[in-house]
Amino acid sequence: DAGITQSPRHKVTETGTPVTLRCHQTENHRYMYWYRQDPGHGLRLIHYSYGVKDTDKGEVSDGYSVSRSKTEDFLLTLESATSSQTSVYFCAISVEGDNQPQHFGDGTRLSIL
Amino acid sequence: GESVGLHLPTLSVQEGDNSIINCAYSNSASDYFIWYKQESGKGPQFIIDIRSNMDKRQGQRVTVLLNKTVKHLSLQIAATQPGDSAVYFCAENGGGNTPLVFGKGTRLSVIA
């Protein structure tokens, strides 16, 4: 396994509440990514980080923010969760940003009621 | 897990046969490609990658073929086993230092 831990693994919450998902890696990889996976859409990039305090937006960043204060941790926050953000969220890591495989965690299933 | 598999094309093969899963990529500038396997309830697992200066690469029981002329990628699995049942999807890098773009996937179902 790639040494990636996502927490929590499952969460149910209500619309309008803040939610933070955590990704922790033990590989000391520079790049970290947050994706969401929904039926009919495949994996879509939310945000990614190319170093401590260096982040950039992905394809579906609206409604999400991220922070990376340490190499090993990448946090995804939904400031005010909406039902459209019900999804499975995956964290991934890679040594460099291009021409390198990404390795994924086992996901967080988030349900927003 | 199971929600990933909705609306996906499905390939059914007999145990022991060879499987071929296809992927059409969109960006002619892409020069790096990856195949992933995703089992129910788990994250995508790296299988094999290939760079655009190659047209074939082999791993353990898997072969990836790249045809840049028609922008086509395929994954061949030899002697398919029940443990190969999963969703498989390809990813391309879009050329340059850009994040990977993932295909929607194909479900492989192995019939014992």
Interface residues (C-beta under 8 A of the other chain):
Chain A: I4 Y33 Q37 D38 P39 G40 H41 G42 L43 R44 L45 Y48 G58 V88 F90 A92 G97 D98 N99 P101 Q102 H103 F104 G105 D106 G107
Chain B: G1 S3 V4 G5 L6 H7 D31 Y32 I34 Y36 G41 K42 G43 P44 Q45 F46 D49 R51 F89 N93 G96 N97 T98 P99 L100 F102 G103 K104 G105
